[in-house]
Amino acid sequence: MSPEIGVNRPHLSILALICFIISFLIARTFTTLNPTTWLITGGLHIHHFWYGLVLLVIGGWLAISYSSQRVDQLAAILFGLGGGILGDEVGLLLTFGDYWSELTYSFIVVLLIFTSILILLTQYSNIILKEFDEHLRHDIALYFGVFLSAISIVFILDSTNIITANILSLTIVMGCFLIFAYFTQRYRHKRPRQ
């Protein structure tokens, strides 16, 4: 992907995210207010995640098949709408029948956080990398990396929960990355230029 695409088109990601949120809220509200309304044809109960899949496929196909601003916007809208409708039934799909599962809300929150961060990183990657580079030159990056690794090791040794141990393992890796990046930056800036 060329850098121009990421810089010139973040509005499409935001448009898709907004449509995702709106369609999720509409689908959840409709199902809450009308819990006994569903489509049965030929003895099959057609869940609305099928409509979401169709919208995702159409939006994706438009996005890869055409190159125009209007079609890109339409593709982003369809993709977001389809994702929201599909996201509404994540609990049903993961539990094989529990539409009201808490997994749906957990999935939506994690997805929204991840997508929002990804959009921000895409939009402001140059500024973030420049500031990160500047922070790594200061000793606080080294201290924070050591602290993060050490505290994670202490808690991982005390934990018996596998999920907690996996999360703490990731924080150890992050801490080691900060330490490594700090020393890499220090070495890179102390070398004489040739």
N, C-alpha and C positions, 0 to 999 in steps of 0.2 A: 504494500500500500504506500503510495507516495505521501510525503509529508503534507502536501497541499490538501489532500482529501480530508485528513484529520483536522486541519486548521480551518478549512472553509466550510465544513459540514457538521459541526457539533450540534447545530440546531436540529438536525434530523434525529439524533440520539435523544435530545430533550423532548422533541415532539413524540417520539415513540414511547418514552417513559411516561409522559403525561397521559397519552392514550391508554397505556397499560394500567395506570392507576385508576383512570375514569372507568374503563371497562370492568376492572376487578370490582370496584365499588358498586357499579350498576348490577353486575351479575350476582354479587353477594346480597345486595338489597332486594333484588327481584326474587331470589330464592328464599330469602328470609320472609318476605311478605306473602309469597305464593309457594309454600313448600310442597303442595300437592299438584302443581302444574308441571307436566313433563310430556315429552313427545314419545308415544309408543307406536311403532309401525311394524307390521309383520311379526308381532310378538316380541320385538326388540325395544328396549328402553334406550333411546338415543340421548346420551348425556351431552351437555353443552360444550364439553371440552372438544368434541368433534368439530363444532363450529369454530372454535379457537384454532384447532389444527389447520382447518381449511384456510382461515384468514392468514395464519403464519406462512403457509405454503404460497399463497397468492402474493403476499407482501414480499417474501423472499425471492420469488420468481421475478416479480416486477423489478426488484432492486438489481438483480444480476442480469436482466435481459435488456433493460433500457437505460439510457443515460440522458435524462433531462430533469430539470429541477422539479417540475410538477409531478412527474412519475416518481421521483425519489421521495417527495413529500407524501404522496399517496401510499407508497410502499411503507414508509415509516409509520403512517397512521394505521394501516392494515396490520402491520407486524405488531405494533403496540396493542391494538385492540385484541388481536388473536392471542397474544401472550397473556393479557389480563384475564380473558375468558378461560384460557387453559389453566392459568395460575389459580383461579377460583376453585378448581377441582383437584388441586394437588393432593390435599388430604384424602380425598376419595380414591385417587389413583394409587397412593402409597399404602393405604390401609385396606384396599379392596372393599370399600363400601361405606366408610365413615366420612360423610361429607363435612361434618362439623368438627373434624379432627383439628387439634391445635397445631398440627404440622403445617397446615395451610398458612396460618398467620406467621409462624416462624419462618417459613419459606419466603413469604412475601417481604417480611422485614429484612431478612438477609439479602434478598435479591435487590430490593430498593437501595439498601446501603451500598452494596457492591457496585450496582449500576451508577449510582450518583458519584461515587469515588472514581469510577472508571471514566465517566464523562469529564469530571474535573481534571483528572490526570491527563486526559487527551487534550483538553483545551489549554491547560497551563503547564504542560510538561517541560517546556524550556525554562520557565521561571522556577519551577519546583526543582529541577536538576541544578540550576545555578545556585539556588539557596541551599540545597542539600550539600553541594560542593563546598560552599562557604562554611556551613556548620561543621563539616567534617574536618576542616582545618583547625577548629578550636578544640581544646582539650575536653570540653564538655561531652563531645561525641564519644571519646574514649571512656570517660567515666560512666556515661550512661550505658554503653555497651557492656562494660565490666559489671555494673550493677545489675542490669537486666539478665545477663548470663548467670551471675552468682545467685541471685534471688530465685531464679527459675530452677537452678540445680538444687537449691535447698528444699524448695517445695516439691520438686519431682521425687526426691528421695523420701519424702514424707507422705506421698500420695499413693493410694491403692486403686484409684479410679483410672481406667485406661483412657478415657476421654480427656481428663485433666492432664494426664501424663503426655498425651499427644500434643495438646495445646502448649504445655510448658516446653516440650521439645522444640516446637516452632519458635517460642520466644528465646530459647537458648541459641538457636540458629540465627535469629535476628540480631541478638546481642553479639555473637561472633562475627556476623557480617559487619556490624558497626565498627568493631575493633579492627577487623581486616581493612575496611574501607578507610578508616582513620589513618592507619599506617601506610596504606597505599598512597593516599593523598599527601601525606607528609613526605614520603619518599619522592613522589613525582614532582613536588614543588621545590625540593632541596637539590635535585639533580641539576647540574649546570646545563644550560641550553647549548645545543651544538649548531 
